[in-house]
Amino acid sequence: MDAQLDEKALESTLAESLDDLTPDTKTVSEDEFAEVVGGALEAVGGTLLFKMRVENGENGEHVAAACIGDADNRQFLLLTLPTTGGALKVETAARSTNPVAGIAAAYAGLMDAFKKAA
């Protein structure tokens, strides 16, 4: 993937690849979310960094952080899906207002440090 691909184009490309992968069920399980995210990342050559479920009162959401590219050319993504179902939202971590977005780059840096130490 071209490292210079602008963020809007990246978000749009991922969103288009997700149309067939979004689950139709009312409650989205962790496994269904993992399947949707895995399919989306496979379509663009991305790597899953982590995923979690975040509760916010009665509203919960599944959140995954991922990256595309490597080293200095990495772009971090945040993928979110309400636990009640709906469309998967894909955005670059730099443009996201979700608090989890800030963790993506830090987590990737930690994984880089572990790889060097091994």
Sequence and secondary structure as in RCSB ss.txt:
>XXXX:A:sequence
MDAQLDEKALESTLAESLDDLTPDTKTVSEDEFAEVVGGALEAVGGTLLFKMRVENGENGEHVAAACIGDADNRQ
FLLLTLPTTGGALKVETAARSTNPVAGIAAAYAGLMDAFKKAA
>XXXX:A:secstr
  TT  HHHHHHHHHHHTTTTS  SSS  HHHHHHHHHHHHHHHT EEEEEEEEEETTEEEEEEEEEES GGG E
EEEEEEETT    EEEETTT   TTHHHHHHHHHHHHHHHHH 
